[in-house]
Amino acid sequence: MSLTVPSEDTARLRLQKVLQQTPLFADLDPEALAAVEHQLTLLVLPGGAALFRQGEPADAVYVVTSGSLGVFRHHEAGDAREPVLIAEIPPGNLVGEMSLLSQGKRTRSVAALRDSEVWRLPQTSFHALTSHHPEVLPALMRSVVARNAQDVGNRRRQPRTFALLPSGPDVPSARFAVMLANALGRIGTQVQMLGSESLEQEPEWFTRCEMESSFVLYRADPTLTPWTELCLRQADCLVVMRNADNDAPTRVPFEIETAQSGAVFHRRRELVLLHEGHDPKPGSTAPLLAGGLYGNHHHVRLDITADIDRLARILTGHAVGIVMAGGGARAFTHIGVVKALRQSGVPIDLVGGTSMGAIVAAGVASRWNDEELDSRFRRAFVDNNPLSDYTVPLISLFAGRRVTRLLRMAFGEKDIEDLVLPYYCMTANLTTSKADIHTVGRLWRWLRASVSIPGVMPPFNEAGEVHVDGGVIDNFPVRAMQRLGRGVTIGVDIDTGGALSAGEGVMEPWSAWQFFRRLVWKRNETLPIPSIVRILLRSALVASTSRAAEDRAAAELLIVPPMTHIDLLDWTSFDAAIELGYRTTLEGLEKARTLPIGARLFLS
């Protein structure tokens, strides 16, 4: 690891400047300040290194003079999730004083987010300072209060610095870097791009670059050079670029961070698959994903501005994610919602859904235009009734083969990973009694699972586990989108109420003779009792209705078209459902323009 170590004189000049400006030391006389300075020793921390860990004894307080430190809160024992960043410590601040004051152990872990200079004041010297100069205590208390006020809780910290890592010499990294810088410039005010000529700069210089810019791009070399090592230490997010049209075996560049198993935190890793003017071929993406090393992957067609803009929004937390609820034939309203959003200039960057909502979302993720959404779903669900292959009801009323055939015709052998937009769908796992979120695998198979209404269609079996319609557990998976932490969430829920009714005079189940009489003498009248299919469909959605209020509250913008008059199985209501979604969305966007959410939607 190549780390530029500043000269003692240069670092001490920075320390003296910081001490004079730090509230804790600013009121000390020159003699006392010199005495404190004499007790401090310099630590140069490479980005990613721990300063101290939770549970360790508190034996010192630290002064940050350059770079940036992060304070991390750990989850409960046994929780495999990454620690949560709760505060950043920029130059001119103290860190570790709270544990010293309480004379206990470290309650948080602190690590360098960048290459940083930190000066250590031992515990004995700190106590001597507060004893001989009690006037510093009020300033110290104010510092602690201010630190607590800046706690960001569980909100994900959005990256501002990016290391662009080409996976090989064939990657058009310079071309991509310029395009990404332009896209980031449409989000922030200033973007700096740094290359290997900046290698000899000290941490203070990089700190200044960050303070002066909205975003900083570090253009790494194709090999693990000293400059590339510095890029890995300085960046919030590691963006690996790969030429997706190259058939050469996948190579993980530099084995990024794989050896840092004991690190306090790991930087976000994103894989960008570059295409020359075409979408990925079915089944071509999975071999490029390096076994899950990357948090997410993104398909980008070079020279297509919309693709680069979408990537920039996703990387920086300015994206717009759409969540589509299930609801039988009422789910066609999602098509109208999408048309209205596109017409209004609201980008759609990520999509997810359950049941029929998952199917419409898959069409959006496939980048079908408005005409394709209309024609493909009309052909599949209106011109051809998907629920018409009745079977002997040992497992279900319908065989499900017709739905399978329609899904395969629409999406072919495409994997979820091949979709241009990031996508997920939800199923209910009856084996584990949990809701499963699917982001990989053959698309038509998981769509078929997501619409497997218990009793109506056979369940879907995968690796010994039984999956059914996701609406059984979570019909409106908004929180799955929010956990991605990529920006604004628009939720399109479908009210499944009003789906069942019975005649007022119907008190008991009908006998076979009553059904026969009805079919012969009153066959032109609507039956006064719900059909078994409607009963099963409504029963499947009842369980998730109880959590509807929480799901709706989680969305920044909620759209609920009024659709209780449309039957859940009335496929012929296709056009009416689309029109309702279109009009309701335009009305919702008009109201949103006057709210903070409007600025985030229309200025993304």
NORFENWO-V40163 format. One record per pair of residues at least 4 apart in sequence whose ideal C-beta (glycine too) atoms are under 7 Angstrom apart, sorted by the first residue. I is the first residue (numbers start at 1). J is the second residue. D is the distance in Angstrom with one decimal. If there is no record, write none. Layout:
BEGIN
i: <I	I>
j: <J	J>
d: <D	D>
END
This chain:
BEGIN
i: <1	1	2	2	3	3	3	4	4	5	6	6	6	6	7	8	9	10	11	11	11	12	13	14	14	14	14	14	15	15	15	15	15	16	16	17	18	18	18	18	18	19	19	19	20	21	21	22	22	22	23	23	23	24	24	24	24	24	25	25	27	27	28	28	28	28	29	30	31	32	32	33	34	35	36	36	39	39	39	40	40	40	40	41	41	42	42	43	43	44	45	45	45	45	45	46	46	46	47	47	47	47	47	47	48	48	48	48	48	49	49	50	50	50	51	51	51	51	51	51	52	52	52	52	52	53	53	53	54	54	54	54	54	55	55	56	56	57	58	58	58	58	58	58	59	59	60	60	60	60	60	61	61	61	61	61	61	62	62	62	62	62	62	63	63	63	63	64	64	64	64	64	64	64	64	64	65	65	65	66	66	66	66	66	66	67	67	67	67	67	67	67	68	68	68	68	68	68	68	69	69	69	69	69	69	69	70	70	70	70	70	70	71	71	71	71	71	72	72	72	72	72	72	72	72	72	73	73	73	73	74	74	75	75	82	82	83	83	83	84	85	86	86	86	87	87	87	87	88	89	89	91	94	95	96	97	97	97	98	98	99	99	99	99	100	100	109	111	111	112	114	114	114	114	115	115	115	116	117	121	121	122	123	124	125	126	127	128	129	129	130	130	130	136	137	138	139	140	141	142	143	144	145	146	152	156	158	158	159	159	159	159	159	160	160	160	160	161	161	161	161	161	161	162	162	162	162	162	162	163	163	163	163	163	163	163	164	164	164	164	164	164	164	164	165	165	165	165	165	165	166	166	166	166	167	167	167	167	167	167	168	168	169	170	170	171	171	171	171	172	172	172	173	173	173	174	175	175	176	176	176	177	177	177	177	178	179	179	180	180	180	180	180	181	181	181	181	183	183	183	184	184	184	184	185	186	187	187	187	187	188	188	189	190	190	190	191	191	191	191	192	192	192	193	193	194	194	194	194	194	194	195	196	196	199	199	199	201	201	203	204	205	206	206	207	208	209	209	210	218	218	218	220	220	220	221	221	221	223	224	224	224	226	227	228	228	229	230	231	232	232	235	236	236	237	237	237	237	238	238	238	239	239	240	240	240	240	240	241	241	242	242	242	242	243	244	244	244	244	244	245	245	250	250	250	252	252	255	256	257	257	260	268	269	269	269	270	270	270	270	270	271	271	271	272	272	272	273	273	273	273	273	273	274	274	275	275	275	275	275	275	276	277	279	280	280	280	280	282	282	282	282	282	283	283	283	284	285	285	285	285	286	286	289	289	289	290	296	297	298	298	299	300	300	300	301	305	306	307	308	309	310	310	310	311	312	313	313	313	313	313	313	314	314	314	317	317	317	318	318	319	319	319	319	320	320	320	320	320	320	320	320	320	321	321	321	321	321	321	321	322	322	322	322	323	323	323	323	323	323	323	323	323	323	324	324	324	324	324	324	324	325	325	325	325	325	325	325	325	326	326	326	326	326	326	326	326	326	327	327	327	327	327	328	328	328	328	329	329	329	329	329	329	329	329	330	330	330	330	330	331	331	331	331	332	332	332	332	333	333	333	333	333	333	333	333	334	334	334	334	334	335	335	335	335	335	335	335	336	336	336	336	336	336	336	337	337	337	337	337	338	338	338	338	339	339	339	340	340	340	340	341	341	341	342	344	345	346	346	346	347	348	349	350	350	350	350	350	351	351	351	351	351	352	352	352	352	352	352	352	353	353	353	353	353	354	354	354	354	354	354	354	354	354	354	355	355	355	355	355	355	356	356	357	358	358	358	358	358	359	359	360	361	361	362	362	362	362	362	363	363	363	364	364	365	365	365	365	366	366	367	367	368	368	368	370	371	372	373	374	375	376	376	377	378	378	378	379	379	380	380	380	381	381	382	382	382	384	385	386	386	386	387	387	388	389	389	389	389	390	390	391	391	393	395	396	396	396	396	396	397	397	397	397	398	398	400	400	400	401	402	403	403	403	403	404	404	405	406	407	407	407	407	408	408	411	411	413	414	414	415	415	415	416	416	416	416	416	416	416	417	419	424	424	424	424	425	425	425	425	426	426	426	426	426	426	427	427	427	427	427	427	427	427	428	428	428	428	428	428	428	429	429	429	429	430	430	430	431	431	432	435	435	435	436	437	438	441	441	443	444	445	446	447	448	448	449	449	450	450	451	452	452	452	452	452	452	452	453	453	453	453	453	454	454	454	454	454	455	456	456	456	459	459	459	460	461	462	468	469	470	470	471	471	471	471	472	472	472	473	473	474	475	475	476	476	476	476	478	478	478	478	478	478	479	479	479	481	482	482	488	488	488	488	489	489	490	490	490	491	491	491	492	493	493	493	494	495	495	495	496	496	496	497	498	499	499	499	500	500	500	500	502	502	502	502	503	503	506	506	510	510	510	512	513	514	515	516	517	518	518	519	530	530	532	533	533	534	534	534	535	536	537	537	538	541	547	548	549	550	552	556	557	557	557	559	559	559	561	561	561	562	563	563	566	566	566	566	573	574	575	576	577	578	579	580	581	582	583	584	585	586	587	588	589	592	592	592	593	593	594	596	597	598	599	600>
j: <46	229	226	229	44	46	115	200	202	44	10	11	117	202	11	12	13	14	15	42	117	16	17	18	65	66	117	204	19	37	40	65	119	20	37	21	22	63	65	91	92	25	33	37	26	26	92	26	63	92	139	142	143	94	136	139	140	143	33	36	135	136	32	33	36	133	33	34	35	36	133	37	38	39	40	129	121	122	125	63	119	120	121	119	120	117	119	118	120	117	49	51	112	116	118	112	115	233	112	113	114	115	233	234	111	112	233	260	263	111	112	109	111	264	62	69	110	111	112	118	56	96	106	109	110	106	109	264	74	106	107	108	109	105	106	105	106	105	96	99	100	104	105	106	122	123	96	120	121	122	123	94	96	97	100	121	126	94	95	96	118	119	120	94	118	119	121	69	89	90	91	92	93	95	116	118	91	117	119	91	116	117	203	204	207	112	114	115	116	117	203	207	88	89	90	113	114	116	207	89	95	110	111	112	113	116	85	88	110	111	113	265	86	87	89	108	110	83	84	85	86	108	109	111	264	265	83	84	86	108	83	109	79	81	265	266	109	264	265	154	157	151	152	153	147	150	151	152	113	93	95	207	143	110	100	101	140	144	102	144	104	105	106	107	123	126	264	264	265	116	203	206	233	234	203	233	234	203	203	125	126	126	127	128	129	130	131	132	133	136	134	136	137	140	141	142	143	144	145	146	147	148	149	150	157	485	316	317	236	237	268	315	316	210	215	216	236	210	216	218	234	235	236	217	218	235	237	239	315	218	220	231	232	235	238	239	173	177	217	218	219	220	239	241	220	238	239	240	241	253	171	173	222	241	171	240	241	242	251	253	222	251	222	243	246	241	242	243	274	176	274	302	177	219	241	178	179	302	180	241	274	181	193	217	219	182	183	308	184	217	308	311	312	185	191	193	217	308	309	312	188	191	215	312	191	309	312	313	316	318	214	215	214	212	213	214	213	214	215	217	209	213	216	217	219	198	209	216	217	218	219	219	221	227	226	227	230	205	206	207	208	209	210	234	211	212	213	216	216	231	234	235	227	228	231	225	227	228	228	228	229	254	230	231	232	254	233	234	235	238	256	267	267	268	267	268	270	315	256	267	269	270	272	253	269	271	272	294	272	274	271	273	274	288	274	273	274	275	280	288	275	276	287	288	290	290	293	259	269	266	267	266	295	293	294	295	294	295	296	298	315	289	294	297	298	300	311	285	288	297	298	299	300	300	302	279	280	299	300	301	302	302	301	420	284	285	299	418	412	413	414	415	418	413	415	418	418	289	415	417	418	415	417	294	297	417	294	422	417	311	314	420	307	308	311	307	309	310	311	312	313	314	347	349	315	316	318	319	347	349	487	604	319	349	486	485	486	487	487	604	349	350	486	487	346	347	348	349	487	488	490	601	604	349	350	481	484	486	487	489	348	351	490	492	352	353	476	477	478	481	489	491	492	555	331	334	353	357	360	361	492	353	354	357	475	476	492	493	494	331	354	355	356	357	469	470	471	475	331	356	494	496	568	356	537	568	569	566	567	568	569	570	571	573	577	494	563	566	568	577	356	357	360	494	377	574	577	578	337	494	561	563	577	578	580	581	338	357	360	492	581	339	360	373	374	377	578	581	340	578	579	580	581	582	585	341	492	559	581	585	342	348	364	373	343	370	582	344	582	585	586	346	348	585	370	589	602	589	601	602	604	364	421	421	422	481	484	486	361	364	365	421	423	361	423	424	425	477	480	481	357	358	360	361	425	358	425	426	450	470	471	474	475	476	477	450	451	469	470	471	475	360	451	361	362	425	426	447	450	447	451	364	365	423	366	411	423	443	447	368	373	376	368	421	419	420	421	423	419	420	420	421	372	373	376	374	375	376	377	378	379	380	410	381	382	383	574	383	384	384	406	410	386	571	571	572	574	406	571	402	403	406	398	533	402	398	399	401	402	397	398	398	399	397	458	400	455	456	457	458	455	456	532	533	456	457	404	457	458	405	406	407	448	451	457	408	448	409	410	411	444	447	448	412	444	443	444	442	418	443	441	442	443	423	438	439	440	441	443	446	440	423	437	438	439	480	438	446	447	450	435	437	450	470	474	477	436	438	446	449	450	467	468	470	435	467	468	469	470	472	473	434	436	465	467	459	466	468	465	466	465	470	473	474	467	480	446	445	446	447	448	449	450	451	452	460	460	467	469	470	469	457	458	459	460	467	468	469	457	469	536	537	540	468	469	472	536	540	536	533	536	537	466	467	468	467	466	467	472	540	474	475	475	540	541	544	540	543	544	543	544	544	541	544	491	493	548	551	482	489	491	551	554	555	483	551	554	489	489	554	556	597	600	601	555	556	555	557	559	552	555	558	559	552	558	560	563	560	563	564	538	541	568	564	564	534	538	568	530	534	535	538	506	528	529	530	528	529	528	529	514	515	529	516	517	518	519	520	521	522	527	523	534	535	536	537	569	538	568	569	539	540	541	568	542	545	551	552	553	554	558	597	588	592	597	584	585	588	580	581	584	580	577	580	570	573	576	577	577	578	579	580	581	582	583	584	585	586	587	588	589	590	591	592	593	597	598	601	598	602	598	600	601	602	603	604>
d: <6.3	5.8	3.6	5.7	6.6	5.2	6.5	6.5	5.9	5.5	4.8	4.4	6.8	5.2	6.8	6.0	6.5	6.9	6.4	5.6	5.9	6.4	6.6	6.3	4.6	6.3	6.9	6.4	6.2	6.6	6.7	5.4	5.7	6.6	6.8	6.6	5.8	6.3	4.9	6.5	5.2	4.6	6.0	6.4	6.4	6.7	5.8	6.3	6.9	5.8	4.2	6.6	6.3	6.2	5.4	5.0	5.5	6.4	6.0	6.3	5.8	6.9	4.2	4.5	6.9	6.2	6.9	6.2	6.6	6.6	6.1	6.4	6.4	7.0	6.9	6.2	5.9	6.9	4.1	6.8	4.1	6.5	5.5	6.7	5.0	6.7	5.8	4.7	5.8	5.9	4.7	6.3	4.0	4.7	5.9	6.6	5.6	5.3	5.3	6.4	4.8	5.1	3.1	5.6	6.7	6.5	6.0	6.7	5.9	6.4	5.2	6.5	4.7	4.9	6.5	6.4	4.4	6.3	6.8	6.5	5.2	6.8	5.3	7.0	5.7	6.6	4.7	6.8	5.5	5.5	6.5	5.7	4.7	5.5	6.3	6.4	4.9	5.7	6.6	3.4	5.1	6.4	6.3	5.8	7.0	5.0	6.4	5.0	6.1	5.3	5.9	5.9	4.8	4.7	5.6	5.0	5.1	6.8	4.9	5.3	4.9	6.6	5.7	6.0	6.9	4.5	6.9	5.9	5.4	6.9	5.2	7.0	5.4	6.4	6.6	5.6	5.6	4.7	6.4	5.4	6.2	4.4	4.3	4.1	5.4	6.2	4.3	5.5	2.6	6.2	4.6	6.0	5.8	6.8	5.7	4.5	4.9	6.4	7.0	4.1	5.9	5.5	6.9	5.8	6.4	6.1	5.1	5.7	6.9	5.7	4.7	6.9	5.4	4.2	6.7	5.1	5.5	3.9	6.6	5.8	6.9	6.3	4.6	6.7	5.7	6.0	6.2	4.9	4.9	6.0	5.0	6.7	3.6	5.3	6.3	6.6	6.5	6.5	5.9	5.9	4.9	5.1	5.9	6.9	6.3	5.5	5.9	6.9	6.8	5.0	4.9	6.3	6.2	5.7	6.5	6.2	6.3	7.0	6.6	5.8	5.9	6.8	5.2	6.4	6.1	5.7	4.9	3.9	6.1	4.4	6.7	6.5	7.0	5.3	4.5	5.6	6.5	6.0	5.9	5.2	5.4	7.0	6.4	6.3	6.3	6.6	6.1	6.0	5.9	6.6	6.8	6.2	6.1	5.9	6.4	6.5	6.5	6.7	6.4	6.2	6.3	6.6	6.5	6.7	6.7	3.5	5.8	3.7	3.5	3.8	6.3	6.5	6.6	6.7	5.6	6.8	5.9	6.4	4.5	6.8	6.1	4.9	4.9	5.4	6.9	5.6	5.0	5.3	6.8	4.6	5.5	4.0	5.9	3.6	5.1	6.6	6.2	5.5	6.0	6.7	5.3	6.1	5.3	6.4	4.9	6.1	6.6	4.8	6.7	5.2	3.9	4.1	4.8	5.2	5.9	5.9	6.4	4.5	6.0	4.8	5.9	6.6	5.2	5.3	5.9	5.0	6.6	5.2	7.0	5.9	6.9	6.8	6.0	6.9	5.7	6.7	6.6	6.8	6.1	5.8	6.5	6.2	6.3	6.1	5.4	6.5	6.5	4.8	6.2	6.8	6.2	7.0	6.3	6.3	4.9	5.4	5.8	4.5	5.0	3.7	5.9	4.8	4.7	5.1	5.0	6.8	6.0	7.0	5.9	5.6	2.5	5.3	5.2	6.9	4.7	5.6	6.3	6.4	4.9	6.7	5.4	4.5	4.9	4.5	6.3	4.6	6.9	6.5	6.9	5.4	6.9	4.9	6.5	4.0	6.2	4.8	6.4	3.9	6.3	6.2	6.5	6.7	6.7	6.0	6.4	6.2	6.1	5.7	5.7	4.0	5.9	5.7	6.8	4.3	4.2	4.5	5.8	4.9	6.9	5.4	6.6	4.6	6.6	6.5	6.6	6.7	6.7	6.0	6.0	6.8	6.6	6.3	6.4	6.9	6.2	4.5	6.2	6.3	5.7	5.4	4.9	5.1	6.0	5.9	7.0	5.1	6.9	6.8	5.0	6.2	6.6	5.7	6.8	6.3	5.6	3.9	5.8	5.3	6.5	6.5	6.3	5.8	6.3	5.4	5.9	5.0	6.2	6.9	6.6	5.7	6.8	6.9	5.6	6.5	4.8	5.3	6.2	6.3	5.6	6.6	6.6	6.8	4.1	4.2	5.1	5.6	6.7	6.9	6.2	6.1	6.9	5.3	6.9	5.7	5.7	7.0	6.6	6.4	6.9	4.9	6.9	5.9	5.9	5.9	5.1	5.3	5.7	4.8	5.7	4.7	4.4	6.9	5.8	6.2	5.9	7.0	6.7	6.8	6.3	4.0	4.9	5.8	5.3	6.5	6.0	6.7	6.4	6.4	7.0	5.3	6.7	5.0	4.6	6.4	5.7	5.0	6.0	6.3	6.6	6.4	6.5	6.3	6.7	5.1	6.1	6.2	4.3	4.2	6.8	5.6	6.5	5.6	4.5	5.7	5.3	6.6	6.0	5.2	5.1	5.0	3.8	6.0	4.3	3.9	6.2	5.2	6.2	5.3	6.1	5.1	6.4	6.4	6.1	6.5	3.9	4.5	6.9	6.2	6.7	5.0	5.5	5.0	5.1	6.8	5.4	6.3	6.8	6.1	4.9	5.1	6.4	4.8	6.8	7.0	7.0	4.7	3.5	3.3	5.7	4.8	5.3	6.9	6.3	4.9	5.3	4.2	6.4	4.7	4.6	6.2	4.4	2.7	5.2	4.8	7.0	6.8	4.4	5.0	4.8	6.3	3.3	5.5	6.5	6.1	6.2	3.5	5.7	6.7	6.8	6.0	6.0	5.1	5.1	5.7	6.8	4.9	4.7	5.4	6.2	5.9	3.5	5.2	6.0	6.3	6.7	5.2	4.0	5.7	6.5	6.8	4.7	6.2	4.5	6.6	5.4	3.4	6.4	6.1	4.2	5.8	6.2	6.6	6.2	5.0	6.6	6.7	4.9	6.6	6.4	4.0	6.0	6.5	2.9	3.5	6.8	6.4	5.1	6.0	4.3	4.7	6.3	6.9	5.7	6.7	6.2	5.2	5.5	6.1	4.9	3.6	5.0	4.3	6.1	6.4	6.9	5.2	6.5	6.9	5.2	6.7	5.9	6.2	6.7	6.2	4.5	6.8	6.8	6.1	4.2	5.0	5.1	5.7	5.4	6.0	6.4	4.2	6.7	6.0	6.1	5.5	3.3	4.1	6.8	4.0	6.2	5.5	6.9	4.3	6.2	3.8	5.4	6.5	5.3	7.0	5.7	5.5	5.2	5.2	5.8	4.9	6.9	6.7	6.3	6.1	6.4	3.7	6.7	6.0	4.6	5.5	6.8	6.8	6.2	6.5	6.3	6.5	6.6	6.1	6.1	4.7	5.4	6.6	6.9	6.8	4.1	6.6	4.2	3.9	6.1	6.9	4.9	6.9	3.7	5.1	6.6	6.4	6.0	5.5	6.2	6.0	6.2	6.3	5.9	5.7	4.8	6.4	6.0	5.1	7.0	6.3	4.6	6.0	5.9	5.0	5.3	6.4	4.9	6.7	6.2	5.6	4.8	5.8	5.5	7.0	6.2	5.5	4.6	5.6	4.5	6.4	6.1	6.3	4.2	5.2	5.0	6.9	5.8	5.9	5.2	4.8	6.7	5.7	6.8	6.4	6.1	5.4	6.0	4.1	5.1	6.2	6.5	6.3	6.4	6.6	6.6	6.3	5.5	6.3	6.4	6.1	4.2	5.3	5.7	6.8	5.0	4.9	5.0	6.9	4.8	5.0	6.5	5.9	6.2	6.0	6.5	5.9	5.6	5.8	5.2	6.8	5.6	4.7	5.1	6.2	5.0	6.3	5.3	5.5	6.5	4.9	5.8	6.0	6.4	3.4	5.7	4.7	5.1	6.6	6.8	4.7	5.2	4.2	6.9	4.8	6.0	6.8	5.1	6.4	5.5	3.9	4.5	5.3	4.7	5.7	5.7	6.8	4.4	6.0	4.1	5.3	6.8	6.4	4.2	4.6	6.8	5.3	4.5	6.4	5.6	6.2	6.1	6.6	6.2	6.7	6.7	5.8	3.5	4.2	6.4	5.1	5.9	4.8	6.7	5.3	5.2	6.8	4.7	5.4	5.8	4.7	6.1	5.6	5.0	5.1	6.9	6.7	6.7	5.7	4.2	5.9	5.1	6.4	4.8	6.3	4.9	4.6	5.7	6.3	5.8	5.5	6.1	7.0	3.8	5.7	4.9	5.6	5.3	5.8	6.8	6.7	5.9	5.5	5.8	4.2	6.6	5.1	6.5	4.3	6.4	6.0	4.7	4.8	4.5	5.0	6.3	6.9	5.3	4.9	5.5	5.9	5.0	6.7	5.2	6.2	5.1	5.4	6.6	4.6	6.8	6.6	3.2	5.2	4.8	5.9	6.7	5.0	6.5	6.1	6.3	5.8	7.0	4.8	6.8	5.6	3.4	6.6	4.8	5.0	4.7	6.0	7.0	5.1	4.9	6.1	5.0	6.4	2.8	6.9	5.3	5.4	4.1	5.6	6.6	6.4	6.4	6.4	6.3	6.4	6.0	5.3	6.9	5.2	4.4	5.4	6.3	6.2	6.5	6.1	6.8	6.5	6.1	6.4	7.0	5.6	6.6	6.3	5.8	6.1	6.3	6.6	5.3	5.2	6.6	5.8	5.5	5.9	5.5	5.1	4.4	5.0	4.2	6.8	6.7	6.0	5.9	4.7	6.6	6.0	5.3	6.6	6.3	6.4	6.5	6.3	6.3	6.0	6.1	6.6	6.5	6.3	6.2	6.4	6.8	6.2	6.8	5.2	4.3	6.4	4.1	6.9	6.4	6.7	6.1	5.8	5.3	6.3>
END
